[in-house]
Amino acid sequence: MKHRIIRHTASALVALFMATSAAYAQDPAPDLQDLVGARGSSGEMALKERWYLFVKGEKSGSDSYTYWRQTRTGQCITVRTAEGRYQSLVNAPDFDCQNGESAADTSPEDTGAHQKQPFATVCGVTVEGKLYRYKCKVNGAAPGGPGKTVLHYPDQKVTLHWHHGDRVGVEFEGMKTLPTTFNTSEGSTQFMFEGKTYFYVSDPGMAEMEVRDFRD
């Protein structure tokens, strides 16, 4: 009798877990449904504006899934991206946002500051409010160093010489190195140079997804 009760209890717990997971999977995030159909890059910008922080990303077949946490409410969400556009944004159980940290909350030393393997990425620049994006290649240290990072834009090579704190020296090929500041958030690193904002996707995992979904 005792074993029968235990088996029934275990079965009930499994059923409850599956029902809870299904409920989360079918529960659209009500304040984010206007982003369905948005391009990945513009969707990320919109999420950031709504106080969501990137936690982690993963792939499943041809789709990619990213996990975000709302900083004010703590709500975890899952975003499914296919063919470069957001397909769904749903509420997710809290544990889905536990196995990762937002790049905004992690120091360069904790995010692979000694990263040396080159990888393809997406980079770009904002000029007079207009965003230009390109396929690029990056090699060298991760944001913050120590050392330097080289960005290979389609028609330019940019070398970033990392200093202490948020300081970095920017050297465009054939030009003098000039000091500026940088910041890294949601897997992307930005820096200012001559009134323009440059960026590159500095997290290798996110870069792989961005390159795959890139549209000219």
Secondary structure, DSSP 8 states (H G I E B T S, - for coil): -HHHHHHHHHHHHHHHHHHHHHHHHT-B-GGGGGGTT-BHHHHHHHHHHTTEEEEEEEEETTEEEEEEEETTT--EEEEEEETTEEEEEEEE-GGGGTS---GGGS-GGGGTTT----EEEEEEEEETTEEEEEEEEEEES-TT-SSEEEEEETTEEEEEEE-STTEEEEEETTS--EEEEEEEETTEEEEEETTEEEEEE-SHHHHHHHHHH---
